[in-house]
Amino acid sequence: MSFREDFLFWRLAHFLISNQQYRIIQLSADQKELWLEKLENKQAQIIRMLRYDVDWSNWMQRDIELTALNGERIRKQLGLRHLSVVNVYVTPYPPVDDYQFRIEKPFTIPQTDRTSVMTFLIEKNNTVNVLQNLEHYFSKSLSFDLKDDYSESDIEAVKASALQAAKEHMNAEKAVFNNGKPFFTYVFMILQIAVFLLLELNGGSTNTSTLIRFGAKFNPLINEGEWWRFFTPIFLHIGLLHLLMNTLALYYLGTVVERIYGNVRFMLIYLAAGFAGSLASFVFSPSLSAGASGAIFGCFGALLYFGVIHPRLFFRTMGMNILVVLGINLALGFTLPGIDNAGHIGGLIGGFLAAGVLHFPRKKKILFQGLSLVLAFFIATSLLKYGYKEAAQNVDEQSVLVLAQEYIQSKNYDKAYELLNNYAKENKPSANLYFLLSYTEIKRGNVTDAKEHLQKAIKMKPDFHEAHFNLALIYYHENNIEAARIHAEKAARIKPDQKEYKDLLRKINGSGESAGET
């Protein structure tokens, strides 16, 4: 026996595996049938090779149909819209009957028309021509120096070389996911659970004052120099559901990212993404916020960077799932209220750039890493400069009121007044802000301004009973009994069950009667 066809079969397989980076997805027990995959090659995503002595074209037609059905199953498993299969028979002689019409055009399954099978038959007399026809699928020469006779040892040598190349490729791909066992993922999970319990023991994780005290992203205090609030929100969560969702996401995403990038790189990516999320939220969202979402979106960003560098491995292992989950989360952020999407997008970009700067363990892309570093530095400094420069615009009134109340509770009336007064000068304050500003002015002895601001609050909100009551007190102490009576009566009428309003009104009426008797 010459074994020429057996040698050609494995020589072609070696070319596809070693030169074209195809991956073995199936090898029959007798090693006569081989299925290879390379999804990036849209013309030949799957190659099926069969070493068989083809006798009749009817048999070949049935085999082509079975190949198409198997290809359709692969297409569905991979979630592809269309799959191109190249089917190659290696046989010493062609079928005894006419067969050319069966392989002139691609075969497709009539029901779906989504899997196409283009068939080539290589036999002794057309080897060179068929190999040349196959070349356009690979943009590489397929001219092999073939002899008429080969020994079994020749075949075993080329087979072993092909299988060894496939094994090395497989081990190299596995190594990408074994750069470190998850460690910091679990550290961050434990930290955020521990901090959540600490919040619950000190006022509750949904209590605004508690969140501010423990380091939530709060623009007014960042503007005052508390830069650490770019990092501390990573470990805070608002409510149990928020904690559970982020902890679960961190478990699934963090372990994958840490295996790909290693422990130290993962830690740096996670913290950098958390900072980027807080920074974006600082610039584009005035609301108080907390949570690991920015850092978790940074894990998405790191996986997208992995997809850019290793697209074939990315889409074969996790790519479509990652893109779908990421898309859903971004869509929810744009449609549901109360979600800090600026922080999510900032974390996503930050994670991608951090991964670009650090790259993968034991590998370097100096130019790409340098560009990522420059871009990350430029974006971060630009956002910081803009955020601090436009400090008045990145603070909302609710945040100002919350912080002012914190200052008032600690009897720091000067800081509360400064905060409220500065906001009132730069913005259009509400009745609530005017009321709180008037309270600080009363405490600081500036009754004239307090009276003016209470009047503005009442003009904006006529049923503001607290403002009427405070204005009545001011008028009473100024001995303007009639004005005091008017506002005390309004406060009591708006809120009839408030005892101190009725007490003040009786006091005012008593003073008015005494003044009349005199």
SVG drawing of the C-alpha trace seen along z (x, -y; Angstrom):
<svg xmlns="http://www.w3.org/2000/svg" viewBox="-58 -102 67 104">
<polyline fill="none" stroke="black" stroke-width="0.4" points="0.0,0.0 1.2,-3.5 -0.6,-5.4 -0.3,-8.5 -3.9,-9.6 -3.4,-9.1 -0.3,-11.2 -2.0,-13.9 -5.0,-13.9 -2.7,-14.6 -0.4,-16.9 -3.4,-19.1 -4.6,-18.8 -1.1,-19.9 -1.3,-23.0 -4.7,-24.0 -3.8,-23.5 -0.3,-24.8 -0.3,-27.4 -4.0,-28.6 -4.6,-28.2 -7.6,-25.9 -8.8,-24.1 -9.8,-20.5 -13.4,-20.1 -13.9,-16.4 -11.7,-13.5 -13.2,-10.1 -12.0,-7.0 -10.4,-5.6 -8.8,-9.1 -10.2,-9.1 -12.7,-12.0 -11.6,-15.4 -13.6,-18.5 -11.8,-21.9 -13.0,-25.3 -11.9,-28.9 -14.8,-31.3 -12.8,-34.3 -12.5,-32.8 -16.0,-33.6 -15.5,-31.7 -14.5,-28.5 -15.6,-28.7 -15.7,-24.9 -13.7,-22.4 -14.6,-18.8 -12.1,-16.3 -12.8,-12.7 -10.3,-10.1 -12.5,-7.5 -12.4,-5.5 -15.5,-7.0 -17.2,-4.6 -20.6,-6.0 -21.8,-9.6 -25.1,-8.6 -23.2,-7.7 -21.3,-11.0 -24.6,-13.0 -26.0,-11.4 -22.8,-12.1 -22.9,-15.8 -26.4,-16.1 -25.4,-14.5 -22.4,-16.9 -24.8,-19.9 -27.0,-18.6 -24.0,-18.3 -22.9,-21.8 -26.4,-23.2 -26.1,-21.8 -22.8,-23.5 -24.3,-26.7 -27.0,-26.6 -24.6,-25.8 -22.4,-28.8 -25.4,-31.1 -24.4,-32.1 -26.7,-33.5 -24.8,-31.7 -22.2,-29.0 -19.8,-28.2 -18.6,-24.6 -15.9,-23.3 -16.1,-19.6 -13.0,-17.8 -12.9,-14.1 -9.5,-12.5 -9.8,-9.4 -7.5,-7.5 -10.1,-7.5 -13.3,-9.4 -16.7,-7.7 -17.4,-5.4 -20.5,-7.4 -21.0,-11.0 -20.4,-13.2 -19.4,-16.7 -22.9,-18.1 -23.2,-17.2 -20.3,-19.5 -20.5,-22.3 -22.5,-24.5 -22.7,-24.7 -25.3,-22.5 -27.7,-24.1 -30.4,-22.6 -33.7,-23.6 -35.6,-24.3 -33.1,-26.8 -30.7,-27.9 -28.3,-29.1 -25.6,-26.4 -23.8,-26.0 -21.5,-23.1 -19.0,-23.5 -17.5,-20.1 -14.1,-19.3 -13.0,-15.8 -9.2,-15.3 -8.2,-12.2 -5.0,-11.1 -5.4,-12.9 -6.8,-16.3 -4.8,-16.9 -2.9,-19.9 -6.0,-21.6 -8.2,-21.0 -5.5,-22.3 -5.2,-25.4 -9.0,-25.9 -8.8,-25.6 -6.1,-28.3 -8.5,-31.2 -10.0,-30.2 -6.7,-30.8 -4.7,-33.3 -1.7,-30.9 -0.1,-28.4 -1.2,-24.8 1.4,-23.3 2.7,-20.2 5.6,-18.1 4.0,-14.7 5.5,-11.4 3.8,-8.3 4.7,-6.1 4.8,-6.7 5.4,-4.4 3.3,-4.1 6.1,-5.8 5.8,-8.8 2.1,-9.1 2.5,-8.7 5.1,-11.4 3.0,-14.0 -0.1,-12.9 1.8,-13.3 3.1,-16.7 -0.4,-17.9 -1.9,-16.6 1.0,-18.0 0.4,-21.5 -3.2,-21.2 -2.3,-20.3 0.1,-23.2 -2.6,-25.6 -5.1,-24.2 -2.6,-24.4 -1.8,-28.0 -5.4,-29.0 -5.9,-27.3 -2.9,-29.1 -4.7,-32.4 -7.3,-31.6 -4.7,-30.4 -2.8,-33.5 -3.9,-33.4 -6.4,-31.8 -9.1,-34.3 -8.0,-36.0 -8.8,-39.7 -12.3,-38.9 -13.1,-37.2 -11.3,-39.9 -13.5,-42.6 -16.6,-40.5 -15.8,-40.1 -15.0,-43.8 -18.3,-45.0 -20.3,-42.6 -18.4,-43.7 -18.9,-47.4 -22.6,-46.8 -23.0,-45.3 -21.1,-48.2 -23.5,-50.6 -26.5,-48.7 -25.1,-49.0 -24.6,-52.7 -27.8,-54.1 -28.6,-51.8 -27.3,-51.4 -30.2,-53.5 -29.7,-56.4 -28.2,-59.4 -26.3,-60.7 -24.7,-57.3 -23.7,-56.9 -22.1,-60.4 -20.4,-59.7 -18.9,-56.5 -17.7,-57.9 -20.4,-57.8 -19.7,-59.8 -21.1,-63.2 -20.1,-66.1 -20.3,-69.0 -17.7,-67.3 -15.5,-66.3 -15.5,-69.9 -14.3,-70.7 -11.3,-68.5 -12.4,-65.0 -10.7,-63.2 -10.9,-59.8 -14.6,-59.8 -13.6,-58.7 -12.6,-55.3 -14.6,-54.7 -18.0,-54.4 -16.7,-51.1 -17.3,-49.3 -20.6,-50.9 -24.0,-49.6 -27.5,-51.1 -29.8,-48.4 -29.5,-44.6 -30.7,-44.0 -28.0,-46.4 -25.3,-44.5 -26.6,-41.0 -26.7,-42.0 -23.2,-43.5 -21.7,-40.7 -23.1,-38.1 -21.8,-40.1 -18.4,-40.4 -18.2,-36.7 -19.0,-35.8 -17.0,-38.5 -14.2,-39.1 -13.1,-35.4 -12.8,-35.3 -11.0,-38.6 -8.6,-37.6 -7.8,-34.3 -7.0,-36.1 -5.0,-39.1 -3.6,-37.7 -4.1,-38.8 -2.3,-42.1 -3.4,-43.3 -7.0,-42.5 -6.8,-44.5 -5.4,-47.5 -8.0,-47.2 -10.8,-46.9 -9.7,-50.0 -8.9,-52.0 -12.4,-51.3 -14.0,-52.1 -12.2,-55.5 -13.2,-56.1 -16.8,-55.3 -16.8,-57.7 -15.1,-60.4 -17.6,-60.2 -20.4,-60.3 -18.8,-63.3 -18.8,-65.2 -22.1,-64.1 -24.3,-63.2 -24.9,-65.5 -26.7,-62.9 -25.2,-61.0 -24.2,-57.5 -22.4,-54.4 -21.7,-50.9 -19.3,-48.6 -21.1,-48.9 -18.4,-51.1 -15.7,-48.7 -17.8,-45.8 -18.4,-47.5 -14.7,-47.8 -14.5,-44.0 -16.7,-44.2 -14.2,-46.7 -11.3,-44.4 -13.1,-41.5 -13.7,-43.7 -10.0,-44.5 -9.4,-40.7 -11.8,-40.4 -9.9,-43.1 -6.6,-41.3 -7.9,-37.7 -11.1,-38.0 -11.2,-34.3 -10.9,-33.0 -13.2,-35.7 -16.1,-34.9 -15.6,-31.2 -15.7,-31.1 -17.7,-34.0 -18.0,-36.9 -21.6,-36.8 -22.8,-36.3 -20.7,-39.2 -21.9,-41.5 -25.6,-40.6 -25.4,-41.0 -23.5,-44.3 -26.0,-45.6 -28.9,-44.7 -27.3,-46.5 -26.5,-49.6 -30.1,-49.7 -31.5,-49.3 -29.3,-52.2 -30.8,-54.4 -34.4,-53.5 -34.8,-52.9 -34.7,-55.9 -32.2,-56.0 -29.3,-54.2 -26.0,-56.1 -25.3,-55.2 -22.5,-57.8 -20.7,-55.8 -21.3,-52.6 -20.0,-53.9 -17.0,-55.6 -16.1,-52.3 -16.5,-50.4 -14.1,-52.8 -11.8,-52.9 -11.6,-49.1 -10.8,-48.9 -8.0,-51.5 -6.6,-50.0 -6.4,-46.6 -4.7,-48.3 -2.1,-49.9 -1.4,-46.7 -1.9,-44.2 -1.5,-40.4 1.0,-38.7 4.4,-37.9 3.3,-39.8 4.0,-43.3 2.5,-45.6 4.6,-48.7 3.0,-51.0 -0.6,-49.9 0.2,-50.2 1.7,-53.6 -1.2,-54.9 -3.7,-53.5 -1.7,-55.2 -1.7,-58.6 -5.4,-58.4 -6.3,-57.4 -4.2,-60.2 -5.7,-62.7 -9.3,-61.7 -8.8,-61.6 -7.1,-65.0 -9.6,-66.6 -12.6,-65.3 -11.0,-66.3 -10.3,-69.8 -13.8,-70.2 -15.5,-68.8 -13.7,-71.1 -14.0,-74.1 -17.7,-73.6 -18.3,-72.8 -21.5,-74.7 -23.0,-72.8 -22.1,-69.4 -24.1,-69.8 -27.8,-69.4 -30.0,-71.1 -30.9,-67.9 -27.2,-67.2 -26.8,-70.8 -29.8,-70.5 -28.6,-67.1 -25.1,-68.5 -26.5,-71.7 -28.7,-69.6 -25.6,-67.7 -23.8,-70.9 -26.8,-72.2 -27.1,-69.0 -23.5,-69.4 -24.2,-73.2 -21.8,-74.3 -24.1,-77.1 -21.4,-79.1 -20.5,-76.3 -24.2,-75.6 -24.9,-79.2 -21.9,-79.4 -23.0,-76.3 -26.6,-77.4 -25.8,-81.0 -23.3,-80.1 -25.8,-77.7 -28.6,-80.4 -26.3,-82.9 -25.4,-80.5 -28.8,-78.8 -32.5,-79.1 -33.2,-77.9 -36.4,-76.2 -38.6,-77.3 -37.0,-74.6 -33.5,-76.0 -34.6,-79.5 -36.2,-78.2 -33.1,-76.4 -30.9,-79.4 -33.1,-81.6 -32.7,-79.2 -28.9,-79.5 -29.2,-83.3 -31.4,-83.3 -28.8,-81.3 -26.1,-83.7 -28.1,-86.7 -28.9,-88.0 -32.6,-88.4 -33.1,-90.9 -31.9,-88.4 -33.7,-85.6 -37.0,-87.5 -36.4,-88.3 -35.7,-84.6 -38.7,-83.4 -40.9,-85.7 -39.4,-84.4 -40.1,-80.8 -43.7,-81.7 -44.2,-83.4 -43.0,-80.3 -44.9,-77.9 -47.9,-79.7 -48.8,-76.6 -45.3,-76.4 -46.5,-76.3 -43.0,-76.1 -42.0,-79.3 -45.1,-81.1 -44.3,-80.0 -40.7,-81.1 -41.7,-84.4 -44.3,-84.9 -41.6,-84.3 -39.4,-87.0 -42.2,-89.5 -43.2,-88.7 -39.7,-89.3 -39.7,-92.6 -42.9,-93.5 -44.8,-93.6 -47.8,-91.9 -50.2,-92.2 -47.8,-90.7 -46.9,-88.0 -50.6,-87.2 -51.2,-87.0 -48.5,-84.4 -49.2,-82.5 -52.9,-82.2 -51.8,-80.9 -49.5,-78.3 -52.2,-77.1 -54.8,-77.0 -52.5,-75.0 -51.4,-72.6 -54.2,-72.7 -52.9,-69.7 -49.5,-71.4 -49.6,-72.4 -46.7,-74.9 -48.5,-76.9 -51.6,-77.3 -49.5,-78.1 -47.7,-80.9 -51.0,-82.3 -52.5,-82.4 -49.3,-84.1 -49.6,-86.7 -53.3,-87.3 -52.6,-87.7 -49.9,-90.2 -52.2,-92.1 -55.0,-92.3 -52.5,-93.6 -51.2,-96.2 -54.9,-97.3 -55.7,-97.6 -52.7,-99.8"/>
</svg>
